[in-house]
Each structure stands twice: as C-alpha cells, then as structure tokens.
C-alpha cells in the first residue's frame, strides 16, 4: 500500500504542477492582451493632441510663441521666539 500511495502522490503532484503552469500561462496571456488593449486605447486617444515645441533649456516657458523669462530667489523664513507666542 505504501508504494501505491507514493505513486498516486507523485501523479497528483505532476498533475497539479501541469495545471499550475496552464493557469499561469492563461493568466499571463490575459494580462498581456489587457496591457496591449490599454496601450492601444491610450495611443488612440492621444494621437491627435497638438504637438508642443520643445523649449530650450533655461530659456523660459513657451506660451503661444511668447517667451516669459524671469528670476527667482528662495528666501528662508526666519522666526523669532516672540512670533510663537502670538
């Protein structure tokens, strides 16, 4: 009986392994098709968007052909002890 149990256990194990590979391959195919469909939908929705000209590095922002330039400075906030009491 012990040999028969081992043989049956081995056959069931092989069958479960084959079933797991089958399920994994089906799931992989479904995910791949869904990803391809999502990519195609995004491409289709964005195909007619207007192309914006690339702005040069550090030249400012391009809005309808007009360049807006400017400078900025980061100022640190300084608090005194009296500010916390108010």
N, C-alpha and C positions, 0 to 999 in steps of 0.2 A: 504494500500500500504506500510506503514511503517513496518509492521510485515513481509511482503513478502521480503522487501529489507534486513531486518536483517537476515532472514533465508537464503536468497541467499548469503549474505556476509559471513555468518558462513560456509556454504557449500563450497564456493570458498576458504575460509581460510583453512579449513580442507584439501581440495584437494591440495592446494599449499604446505601445511605442509607435506603431504604424498609424493608429488613429490620431495620436497627438501630432505627428508630422502632417497628416492630412488636414487636420483642423488648423494648424499653424499656417500651412500654405494657403488655405482658403482665406483665412483672416488677412494674411499679407496681401493677397490679390485684391481683396475688398478695400483695404486701406490704400493700396496703390491706385486703384481706379478712382476712389473718392478724392485722393490728393490731386490726381490729374484733372478730374472734373472741376475741383475748386480752382486750380491754376487756370484752366481754360475759361472759367466764368470771370475771374478777376481780369485776365487778359482781355476778354471780350468787352467788359465794362470800361476798361481804361484805354482802349485802343484809339479813341477819338479825342482824348484830352489834349488841350493845346500844349505844345512843347515850349518850355520856358528857356530863354537863352541863359547859358551859364555865365554867372557873374565872375569877373576876375577876382583873384584872391586879394582881399584888403581894399577893394575899390568902392565898397558901399553896397547898398541894396538897389536892385534894378526894379523899378515900377513903371511900366509902360514906356520904357526907353529913357526914363529920367533917373539920374544917379543922385542919391542922397548921401552926402558924406557928413561925418561928424566925429567928435572925440568924446570920450567919457573918462571919468575918474572915479575910482572906488574910494569912498570916504568911510572910515571906520567910525562907528558910533561910540562916543565916549560918555560914560555915565559917572556921575558923582554919587556920593552916599546920600546927598540931600534929595536927589531925584527919586530914590526908592522910598522915601518917607511920605511923599505926596500922594 
